[in-house]
Amino acid sequence: MTLFWMHLRKDIKKMTKIIFATGNAGKMREIRDIMADLDVELLSMKEAGIKLDIVEDGKTFEENALIKARAVSKEAPGAIVMADDSGLEVDYLHKKPGIYSARFIGCLLYTSPSPRDGLLSRMPSSA
């Protein structure tokens, strides 16, 4: 993600307001930190007055980011909108849980003392 941001920074310098398609306060802090040296106003969906429950039903992280960006763009025509999607991909588990990371971790919160322990229980022990 860092390379993506660094590549865009030169082009963004001329922009003044960007809506980031998220309601996640932690993600907004991270994005604001990354783009702190730019003269832009970054708004979350809530800060922009956009109330949407976006169904992320894409098959890849990229598809889900596009779904979010397009949904917010419809609510804010002409606005500059950015979105991302991320998750945990474990090579041993064939890149799973991938786009289902939030649901996977949520499930482990209820079935394991720690999500980390639940994930490790799906991998063979290295004895």
N, C-alpha and C positions, 0 to 999 in steps of 0.2 A: 504494500500500500504506500509506503514512503516514496518509492520511485514515481508512482502515479501522481502523488501530490506535488512532488518537486517538478515534474514535467508541466503540470498545469499552472504553477505559480506565476510564470512570466505572463501568461495570458490573462490571469485573474486580476492583475494589478489595476486594470482599467475599470473593473466592476465595483459597484458600491454595495449591493445587497445580494446575499445568497441565502436561500432557504435550504436547510439540510433536512432531508426526509427522515426524521427520527423524532421520537418522543423520549429517547433515552438521555437523561441528564449527563451521565458519565461519558457517553459518546460525544455529546456537545462540548464538554470540557476538553476532551482529547482533540477534537477538530479545531476548537478555538486556540489551543496550544500550538498545534501544527501550523496554523495560519496567522499566528499572532503578529508577524511582521508585515502583514498586508493591510492596506487601507480598505477593508471591507467590513460590512456588518453581516454577521452570521446569525441567522434566526433558526430556531427549531420550528417544527410544525406548530406547536402550541404558541410560541412567541409570534408566529405569523398569523395566528387566528385560524389555523386549519385543523379541523377535527375530523379525522378519518380513522377507520379501522381497516387497515390495508391487509388483504389476504395475500401472503407471500407463497404462492403455489408454483413457483418456477422450479425447474429441475437443476439449476445451478445457482451459485452465488450471484453471478452476473445477471441472470434472468430476474432474480428477486430484487436486485438493486434497480434494474430498469422498471420493474413493476411499481416500486415505491416512487421513483422519480417521475414516472408518467402520471401516477395518481395525484401527486402533489401538484404537478404542472397543470393538470386540468382545473384544480381549485385556485390556482394563482397564474392565470394566463400572462405570458410575457415575463414572468419571474425567472431568475436563474435558479435552478434546482439541482442539488447534488444528493446522491444517495450511495450507500454501500450495503454490502451484506457480508457476513463473515461467520466462521464457525470453526470447529475443531475437526481436522482430518488426521487420522492415525494410519500411517502406512500399513502396519500389521493388520489392521482391521479393514483393509482395502478402501482407505479414505473415508471410512465411516467415523463418526456419525454425520459429518459433512453438513448439508443444509438442514439437517434435523438436530443439530447440536443443542439448541435451546430446549427442545422437547426431551431429548435424551438426558441432558443434565437435570432437567426438571423432574423426570421420572426417577433418576438416581437419588435425588434429594429425599424422596419418600421411601426408597428401598435400600439405601446404603447409609452407613454412618457418615460417609463422605463421598461426593461424586467421584473423586480421584480413586477411592477404593473400588467403587462400582466399575469404573472404566478398567482398572487394572485386573479385576476379576474376570474380564473377558479375554485376557491375554494369558498365555501359558507362563508358568513360573520358570524362572531361569535358575535352575538348581545345579 
